Amino acid sequence: MKQVIETLTSCWPPSRPYLAQEMWEEQGKTGPVFRQRWPAYDEDLARETELEIPVQVNGKIRVRVSVCRGLDKAGLEAAVLTDEKVQAQIEGKTIVKVIAVPDKLIILSSGDRRSNWLPGGARPARCGVARRAGSNQRVRPRK
C-alpha cells in the first residue's frame, strides 16, 4: 500500500502540486516532489488477457464474444462457434465460409444470402429501375 501511495503522489504534481507536496512530506520524503522520477510503465500489467471479438454473420456485426488473447485461427473459430449467442444467430443456416483474423474479428458467411434477389439474377429495384446482374442493361417494368 505504501508503494501505491508513493506512486500516486509522484503522479499528482502536474495537476495538484500543493496536495502532492503535502503528501510527499507526510511520507517523510524531502525535497520537491516535482523533481522526482516519473513512475515506470509496465506493459505486462496494462495488457488485458481477454479480448472482445466482434462476430459478423452475413456482413453484419451480430455478437461480441470474449476470448483469450493470442488464440490462433482454429482456436478462435472453435471458441466462437461454440458460443450460445452465435449459435442462436446461425441457427438453421449453413456456414459456407469462416474468416478469422486473430485478436481482431471473425466473419461467418452462409449460403442463404441471395434470398432477397429477384428471379433471373436481377437485383431489387432502386428508385423504380432494376438492373440485370453483371450488366448495365436496365430491365423495364411491364405495363
N, C-alpha and C positions, 0 to 999 in steps of 0.2 A: 504494500500500500504506500510505503514511503517513496518508492521509486515512481509510482504513478503520480503522486502529488508533486514530486520534483520535476517530472516531465511536463506536467500541466503548467506548473509555474514558469518553466522556461519557454513555453509556447505563448504565454499571455502578453509579454511586453509590447508587441506592436499594437494591440487593441486596448489593453488595460495596464498601462505602465505603473501606475501608483499602486494598484492592488497587487500586481506581480512582485513589486519591490517589497511590499509589506510581508507577503507570504514568504518571499525569499529570506528575509531577515528572521521571520518566525521559525524557519527551519534551521537557524543557526549559521547560515551562509553569510559570507562577507563580500563586499564589492557590488557593483551594479549588476542586476540580473540581465540587462540587455547586452552585456558583454560576454555572456556565456554562450557556449556552442549550442546550435540548434539540435534537437534530438535526432538520432539516426533513424532512417526509414528501413523497415524490414519487409521486403516484398512478400516473403512467405506468410507472414501474419496477415497481410492485406488480401491475399488471394483466397477466393471462395472455393470450396471443394465441390459445391453443386452449382449447376447451371440451369437456367430455364430456357429450354429449346422450343421455338415455335414449330408447330406441325401444320403444314399446308396439305389440305385434301382438295384435289382438283383446282388448285390455284388460289384457294382462299385459306387464310390462317384460321383454323377452327379451334385448336387446342394448344396450350403451352404445357410442356412436360418437364419436370425436374429430373435431371440425370447427373451422374458423376462426371467431373471434368476429366478429359483425356480418353474417353471411350473411342474405340475405333468404329469404322462404319458398320461392321456386322453387329457389334455390341449395342450401338446406338439404335440400329434398326430393330433389334430384338427387344430392347427396352421400350421403344415407342409402340411397337405392335402389340405388346402385352398390356399396355395401359388401358384401363377401363374407359376413359373418356374417348380415346382414339378408337377403341372397339365399337363404341356407340356411333361414331361418325362414319365408319366404314362398313357398318352392318348392311348386308345384302349387296355389297359391291365387290367386284373382283379387282384386286390391285394388280395393275399391269406393270407399273414401273415405280421403283423406290429410288429417290436420290437423297443420299445422306451426306451432309457436309459436317464433319466432326466439330463439335463445340459451337456450331452456328445454327443450323436448321435441318429439317428433314421434310421432303416433299413426297407425298403419296398421290399417285395418279391412277384413276380407274378407267376402264374402257367404256363406262356409261356416259361419257362426256357429250356425245353427239345427239343426245335425246332431244335437244331443242332445235335441231336443224330440220329444214323442210325436205320433203322427198326430192330426189334428184340432185342433192348436194347444194341446193340453193340456201343461202343464209336468210334468217328472218329479215323482213323488210325494215329499212330505216327511212323514215320520212316518206313512206309510200313507194320506195324504189327497192326492188330486190335485185341481187346480182347472182349470176351463176358462179359456182365455186371454180377458182382458177382462171377467171377471165374478167374483163371489164364490161362484158356484154350485159345490158340490162334486160330484165325479164319484165315484160309489160303485163299488167294485170288484165285478165279477161273481163269483158263487159257483158 
